[in-house]
Amino acid sequence: MSVNDDKTGPGYGVDTFLKLAEVSSLPTGPTGYGEIGFRTSDHKCVVRTSDGVETPINLAGVTGPTGITGPTGITGPTGADARVTGPTGPTGADARVTGPTGPTGADARVTGPTGPTGATVTGPTGPTGPSGPYGTWIDYETFYIEYVEDGTTAPDAAELISAGTNGRIRCRKFSGSADQDVLFCWEAVPDDIVAASGIAFKVHGIITESTVPVAGESVSFKLSGYCVGDGDATDGTLGTAVARTENLYASGATTQYDQFNTGWSGAVTITNLAGGKACMLKLLRDHSVANNYAQKVGVYTIVIKLVRTMTAP
């Protein structure tokens, strides 16, 4: 309890003792049996001993006895949920409004100009394939110079040229300072010759002289001819001569006894050329060609190229 410091209130000034408890001992103050009470005259707690002496005390430091804990009350039942779910209201109307479809936009693609057409390249035409099951092919006829006959102005007679240990060849030397020619007969033109293709020729020879060709010097030969058959006169008129010129120095014939081979001539048109006939031919060395090699050259073979076709028997 607290002391009434202002000494006012009900019963103040009336000496009345209200016993609160009996004690057999006190923590402070008088010892021995006594009573603790409340004195109303001054509103103070006092200890009254057995001899009647009252001593005011401060009970702030005295811990009263612990009271008895009452029984725990019974928990009542859980009340029912008083909430009531009302009915679901109707779904509101869709407030969205679909606007009209806008116009389709213009096609923004731009078609570029068409590129130029590429150039057409035609490859070369391949050779004509064989005709039927037989076909055509190239054939060759070789004529040895030692068996030909003298022409209008004949070259030297055939002679043996010896070149070193093993080189032996018979040839006729054609002059480099005058035209010289020989005649020979192609006794039997093949029956299956393709006459429309004509013939071509080349000459095989040898550098016989010690004065050899120098840069640019050449040799030139010409071939012409005609054909005769049953009932024809043996003598006839030669067709137009076709020339073949060879640069001796460029071909590598630069030393005595070196070989030279002319390239193939163009097509030679032989008068009345046909299979089964005899063909009279003339070979001439033309000394008037530009850059003529002025020395003699030895010729040992003349080669004819022709086209043949196999036909059914």
Secondary structure, 3 states (H helix, E strand, C coil): CCCCCCCCCCCCCCCCEEEEEEECCCCCCCCCCEEEEEECCCCEEEEEECCCCEEECCHHHCCCCCCCCCCCCCCCCCCCCCCCCCCCCCCCCCCCCCCCCCCCCCCCCCCCCCCCCCCCCCCCCCCCCCCCCCCEEEEEEEEEHHHCEECCCCCCCCEEEEECCCEEEEEEEECCCCCEEEEEEECCCCCCECHHHCEEEEEEEECCCCCCCCCCCEEEEEEEEEEECCCCCCCCCCCCCEEEEEEHHHHCCCCCCCEEECCCCCCECCECCCCCCEEEEEEEECCCCCCECCCCEEEEEEEEEEEEECCCC
